[in-house]
Structures are given as structure tokens and as C-alpha cells.
């Protein structure tokens, strides 16, 4: 099952089909965006095996210049995406698809914190099943508490997400140091 009514919060158990649905959408996006898309990544909770999530596929698209976003609006509209502008986050252009909502697309620069944070968060969770379990529990509790207030649900997850991002940065820094030391020997 894919899709959530706008403004509501519904959490589903992990579905292996989410990865396949992303790959299908990625092919459509690559065909529509051509050279405008430098990279297309599955991000968000549906990209983490085993993680309960709102059944909405989150997609990050890296572009060489935000000046090119306007060139992407019409091809994405043909795929059913609605352009929402920065939608509260400077440097990120947001699109959504479906009613109920099935896809969120975040168009950003590959050098941006938006891009790095999406990938850091996803990759950290993929390596840490204990954090996945903790996050799933938090999401279910908050979804029950804020079923009809998606903004408060999102805001309430922010401290946990910040903590995971900090842990991911520290882990990445340590791995980089270890790799540098190994290269020096």
C-alpha cells in the first residue's frame, strides 16, 4: 500500500515493495529530467529496510544549479508532480505527487546540507538496526498522538533526527580518520 491523505499521519510496517516502487519512479524521473538530474536517491523512512514509515516514497534529486529547477517543473508535472517551491526550506525545491500523497521529491544541490543530511541519515539507519527499532517506536507513538497534525508529528521527530545526524557525522568522521591512517601506512 502506498499513500497518505494530506495532513494526516499513518505509519505502516516496512514493505519490501517500496524499494521496487522507488526504482520504477527513478526510471521515469531519469527519462523526464535527463541531464538535469545528476543523481536520484531513495531517502526517508521507506528507504530503510525494516523501518516502519508513512507509506510515501521520498526522493532526493541532485541538480547542478537551482536555476535549472524551473526547467524541471513541466516534465515533473507530466509525471503527476505538483511544484510547491522551497516549501519552508531554503535551498530545497519540493514537489509532491498523488492524492492520497504517494511521493515527495526534494530537488537540491549535491553540495547542500539537504543532500548530505538525507544520505547521512539513511545510511546510518541502514547500518544500525537498534536505532531503526527506536525510531520506529517513536514514529508509532507520535503518529497515534498526532494522527491529524502532520506538522506537529514532524516537529516532534526533529530532536531524534538531529541526534541521529550527529551520530552519523561522528561515525563518518571516525571512518574518514581510520581510512586516512590506513592510507598513510
N, C-alpha and C positions, 0 to 999 in steps of 0.2 A: 504494500500500500504506500502511496506517495501523496502528500498534500495535506495542508493545514489551512483552515479558514483564517483569513487575515484578522489580527487582533486577538486570536486565541492561542493557547498553548496546549499541545498534545504530544506526549512522549510515547514513542513506540520502541519495542525491543529491536536490537540490531537486525537488519535484514541484509543478507549477502547480495541480494539483487541491486542494492544501492550502488555498488561498485560497477556493475554492468550498466546500470542506467546512466551513471556518470560517463562511462566510456562511449556510449551511444550519443550522448549530448555533446561530448567533446568533439566527436567526428563532425556533427552538424555545425558546431561553433567554428571549427577549423575551416570548414568549407565556406561558411558565411563571412568570416573575418579575414581569411587569407593571411597576408603578411602583417596585418595589424596586430595579430596575436603572436607575441614572442613565445609565450608559454601558457598552458591551460592546466590548472591543477584542481583536483578534488580536495576541498578543505572542509572545515567544520566537522560536526559530530558524525555525519553519515560517512565520512572518510576514514573513520577509526573502527577497525574490526572489533566487534563485541560491545560497542558503546551504544546505549540507548540514546535516541535522538528524536527531535522533531523530524518527521519524515519529509524533509526538504533538502534537496541536493544543493550544497553551497559550492560555488565555483569561483576561483580566482583566475583572472586573465591578466597577464602582464603585457603592457603595451610600451612601446619605445617613447611615446610622448602623449601626455594627456590632451594635447592639442588635436590628436587624432580620434579622440572619443566621439566627436560629432560624426565622423565618417563611419562609425560603427553602429550608430543608433538605428538607421534604416535596415541594415542587414539583420540586426538582432530583433527588430520589430517583426520582420518576416518570419522569424522563428517563434514569435509569441512573447517576446520580452518587452516589458514596459520600462522606459527610462525614467529614473527618479532623481537624476543629478547626483550631487555629493551626498545627499540624504543624511546630513548631520555629521559627516566625517570628511574634513578637508583632505584633498588628495586621493579620494576614493570615489569612483563613479559607480552607482548602484543601479541594477536592473532586477526586476522580478518577473516571474512567469507563472501563469496558471491561476485559476480560481476554482477550487482552493489552491493556495500557493504551493508550487512543486519545486521551483528553482529560485535561488538567489545568486546573482552574478556580481562580483566585485571586480571592477576594472581599475588596475593600479599600475604604478611603475615598478619594475622588478627591483629597483634600489630602495623602495619605500619601506617604512616600518610596517605598513599594512601587509605587504607581501611577505616580509621576513617573519612577522608575527604569526600569520596564518600557517606558514610552513613549520616554524619552530614548535608551535602548539600541537599541530597534527603529528609531527614526527616524534615529539616527546611522548605523547599519549600512546602512540603505536609501540613504543619501547617499554612502557610502564603500565602493565595491566592493573596494578594496585591503584594507580591514580585513575585509570579508566573506571574501576569499580566505585571509587569515591565520588567521581564526577557524576556517574550515572545515578547514584543515590541522591546527590544534591539536586540534580535536574528533576528527578521524580518528585522530590519533596516540594521544590519550588513550583513545579507545574501544577501540583494539587493546590498549592496556596494561591497561585496567581493564574488560574486557568483562563480568565478573561481579561488579563492585563499583561500582554506580552512585553511591554516596556519595563514593568517592574520585575518580571521574570528575568529579562536580560540584565537589568541593573543589578539584581541580586546575585547573579553569577559572576559579576565583574571581579570581586576580590579573589575568588577561586582561580579564575582565568589569569589574573595578574600574578598570583603565586606560582602557577604552572609555568607561565612565561619566564619568570625569574629563575626558576629551577632549570628550565630548558636553556636559558642563556648561560648559566653557570656550568651546566653539563657540556654545552658546546665549547665554552672557553677552555674547560679542562681537557676535552678531547683534542682541541687545537694545540694546546701546550704539549700534550703527550705525543702528538704527531710531529711537532717541531723537534722535540727531544729525540725521537726515533730517527728523524731525518738527519740530525746532527751526528749521529753515531755511525 
